[in-house]
Amino acid sequence: MTCRSERKERYFKAGDRVVRTLTGTGLKDPDAVFRVSKAPVRVKADLRVREGIIKDIL
């Protein structure tokens, strides 16, 4: 079995936009999310950058 980080396929091209949808208690109602959240954060498609932002939030 190949580790995800070892795969050679590229599913996204430079410039593609990826949107992640969160689900769970209260998050299925977009209005509820926007009432309590800040503006969306744009980040580089780099795992370390995303991990750092999540750690800062938590």
Number of C-alpha atoms within 10 A of each C-alpha: 3 7 6 8 6 7 8 8 7 7 6 9 7 7 6 7 8 8 5 5 7 10 9 7 7 11 13 12 11 9 11 11 13 12 8 7 9 8 6 7 6 7 10 8 11 8 10 10 12 14 11 11 13 10 9 8 7 6
